[in-house]
């Protein structure tokens, strides 16, 4: 069994993998196949220990309106 570091985004056996992900405990046969295609390389023990940290993307928030109160209904007395 080998641990792999993903070099290229691709569709794997268990879904999509992105650059920087760590694939743990791949069979030697599967590892060799993916390595020959240039998709992965063997992960260092430090990379396995650290694990995958996805890049941070801040969520965009809508600007808060200056008038938070809803307008009074015109037919309130009806």
C-alpha angles and dihedrals in degrees: 000000000000137000117229136203113214114235099177132033108250145148108266135189092272099037137285120342126194135208112286098025118133117227108202128210101001116175114255091243093052092043092052091049094052093042092054089054090052095241099118144015131200111283120233119238089249091055091049091048093049095042128195119322112188117220113267116248116183115225115242113237127202115247113261113247118244091226108054096169117093116239118263112258114251094221098048093129096049 
